[in-house]
Amino acid sequence: MTVYSRRLLLTAYADDATAKYMAEKREEAFVLVKPRDLQRVGRVIAAMQAEGMTMTDVTTVTFDATRVEELSTALPQHARDLVSGTSCAIRAMGKDANATLDRMLPSTANVVRSMDELHARALSEISATGSRARASSANSALCLVLPSGVGNLGVIIDYLVEKKGFELVNVRSMAMNTRAHAESFYSVYVDALPKSDVALMVEELSSGMCVAL
């Protein structure tokens, strides 16, 4: 779990009551925002976070057009839409997460959502078979949402796309769990900023999940 942007690993529960309480809160859910609605993914994530859901993975994915028949078996109503461009796969955890999604997204044609945890895992496996979207290096910019900002990920994406006019082409969540990875990422600042500032930046980046846009 993450507390004030610090990732803590729980190895055991103090008693059965606590274990039961935590199990009830941690229900896995999955949403796949289809290509025609990709630019509204910030709104979807923001709405999920407003309902208390925690994002565990957010990744853009594309499906090759040759996979229409294959996808039609698992997702007959959505296959042709999914091969038309870039989708965004969102995995989340939360109390009664799938019932909440049912209330939030009752019958939208632009989103594929899970009905229960088993369905969420099945949809996650399908999305994992796609390929990562790529952006033109000549016309793209990188925005890295730090661990302390992931709790407001939906608002940040919505601000960049809806307010500032950026086109969202690629999203990838990741965790730089070792200081070595974070230090490598910030190596260009070593000679430009005070060592104490760089150390704080490294500590923040390695403290939990971050999201690259």
C-alpha positions in Angstrom: 0.0 0.0 0.0 1.1 3.6 -0.5 1.1 6.1 2.4 2.1 9.7 1.6 3.8 8.5 -1.7 5.8 5.8 0.2 5.3 2.2 -0.9 4.9 -0.1 2.1 4.8 -3.9 1.7 2.4 -5.7 4.0 3.7 -9.1 4.9 0.9 -10.2 7.4 -2.1 -8.9 9.2 -2.3 -8.6 13.0 -5.6 -10.5 13.2 -8.3 -12.2 11.2 -10.7 -9.2 11.5 -8.1 -6.9 9.9 -7.5 -9.4 7.1 -11.2 -9.7 6.4 -11.6 -5.9 6.4 -8.7 -5.4 3.9 -9.9 -8.2 1.6 -13.4 -6.6 1.4 -11.8 -3.3 0.3 -9.5 -4.7 -2.3 -11.7 -5.7 -5.3 -10.0 -5.6 -8.7 -11.7 -3.8 -11.6 -10.8 -3.2 -15.2 -11.8 -0.5 -17.8 -10.7 -0.4 -21.4 -11.3 3.0 -23.0 -11.8 2.5 -26.7 -10.0 4.6 -29.5 -12.9 6.9 -30.2 -12.9 8.1 -26.6 -9.2 8.0 -25.8 -9.0 11.8 -25.3 -11.5 11.5 -22.5 -9.5 8.9 -20.5 -8.6 11.6 -17.9 -12.3 12.1 -17.1 -12.8 8.3 -16.7 -9.8 8.0 -14.3 -10.8 11.1 -12.4 -14.3 9.7 -11.9 -12.9 6.4 -10.7 -10.5 8.1 -8.3 -13.3 10.3 -7.0 -15.1 7.1 -6.0 -12.0 6.0 -4.0 -10.4 3.6 -6.5 -6.7 3.3 -6.6 -5.0 3.0 -10.0 -2.7 -0.1 -10.2 -1.9 0.1 -13.9 -2.7 2.4 -16.8 -1.4 1.5 -20.3 -2.2 2.4 -23.8 -2.5 -0.6 -26.1 -3.2 -1.3 -29.8 -4.6 -4.3 -31.5 -3.6 -5.3 -35.0 -6.5 -5.3 -37.6 -5.8 -9.0 -38.3 -7.1 -9.9 -34.8 -10.7 -8.9 -35.4 -11.9 -12.5 -35.6 -9.9 -13.5 -32.5 -11.2 -10.6 -30.5 -14.8 -11.2 -31.7 -14.8 -14.4 -29.7 -14.2 -12.7 -26.4 -15.6 -9.2 -27.1 -18.0 -9.5 -30.0 -19.6 -6.1 -29.6 -16.2 -4.3 -29.3 -13.7 -6.1 -31.6 -13.9 -3.7 -34.6 -13.7 -0.6 -32.5 -10.6 -2.0 -30.7 -8.6 -2.5 -33.9 -9.4 1.0 -35.1 -6.7 2.8 -33.1 -5.2 3.2 -29.6 -7.1 2.1 -26.5 -6.3 2.7 -22.8 -6.3 -0.2 -20.3 -7.0 0.8 -16.7 -6.6 -1.6 -13.8 -7.9 -0.4 -10.4 -8.6 -1.6 -6.9 -11.4 -0.4 -4.6 -14.3 -1.4 -2.4 -17.2 -2.7 -4.5 -15.2 -1.4 -7.5 -17.2 -3.3 -10.1 -20.5 -2.3 -8.7 -19.3 1.2 -8.7 -18.3 0.9 -12.4 -21.7 -0.4 -13.2 -23.2 2.7 -11.6 -20.7 5.1 -13.3 -20.6 3.5 -16.8 -23.9 1.6 -17.1 -24.0 1.0 -20.9 -21.5 3.3 -22.6 -20.4 2.0 -26.1 -17.0 3.6 -25.8 -15.8 1.7 -22.7 -15.3 -2.0 -22.0 -15.6 -2.6 -18.2 -15.4 -5.6 -15.9 -18.4 -7.1 -14.2 -16.5 -8.8 -11.4 -12.9 -9.7 -10.4 -12.7 -12.8 -12.7 -14.0 -10.8 -15.6 -11.4 -8.0 -14.7 -8.6 -10.5 -14.9 -9.8 -11.9 -18.2 -10.0 -8.5 -19.7 -6.5 -7.7 -18.4 -5.1 -10.8 -20.0 -6.7 -9.8 -23.4 -5.2 -6.3 -23.2 -1.8 -7.7 -22.4 -1.8 -9.4 -25.8 -1.9 -6.0 -27.6 1.1 -3.9 -28.4 2.2 -0.6 -26.9 1.3 2.6 -28.8 4.1 4.7 -30.1 4.4 8.5 -30.6 6.4 10.4 -33.2 9.5 11.6 -31.5 9.5 14.8 -33.6 6.1 16.0 -32.3 5.8 14.6 -28.9 6.6 15.6 -25.3 6.9 13.6 -22.1 5.1 14.3 -18.9 6.0 12.1 -15.9 3.5 12.0 -13.1 5.4 11.3 -9.9 4.2 8.9 -7.2 2.8 11.8 -5.1 0.7 13.0 -8.1 -0.7 9.6 -9.2 -3.7 10.1 -6.8 -4.7 13.0 -9.1 -3.8 11.3 -12.3 -7.2 11.7 -13.9 -7.3 15.4 -13.2 -3.7 15.9 -14.5 -4.5 14.1 -17.8 -7.8 15.9 -18.2 -6.0 19.3 -17.6 -3.4 18.5 -20.3 -5.9 17.2 -22.9 -9.0 19.2 -22.3 -7.6 22.5 -21.0 -4.2 22.7 -22.8 -5.0 20.9 -26.0 -2.5 18.1 -25.9 -3.3 14.9 -27.8 -2.8 11.9 -25.6 -1.0 9.2 -27.6 0.8 7.0 -25.1 0.4 6.2 -21.4 2.5 3.8 -19.3 2.6 3.3 -15.6 5.7 1.9 -14.0 7.6 1.7 -10.7 11.2 2.6 -10.4 11.6 0.5 -7.2 15.3 0.8 -7.0 17.3 4.0 -6.4 19.6 3.0 -9.2 16.8 3.3 -11.8 15.7 6.7 -10.4 19.3 7.9 -10.2 19.8 7.0 -13.9 16.7 8.8 -14.9 17.8 12.0 -13.1 21.5 11.7 -14.1 21.3 14.8 -16.4 20.6 16.9 -13.3 23.5 15.8 -11.2 25.8 18.7 -12.4 23.0 21.2 -12.8 21.3 21.1 -9.3 22.5 20.8 -5.7 23.1 17.2 -4.6 20.5 17.5 -1.9 17.8 18.5 -4.4 18.7 15.5 -6.7 18.6 13.2 -3.7 15.1 14.3 -2.8 14.0 13.9 -6.5 15.4 10.3 -6.6 13.7 9.5 -3.3 10.4 10.6 -4.6 10.6 8.9 -7.9 11.6 5.6 -6.3 8.9 5.7 -3.7 6.0 4.2 -5.7 4.2 4.0 -9.1 4.7 6.8 -11.6 2.9 7.3 -14.9 4.6 8.5 -18.2 2.4 10.4 -20.6 
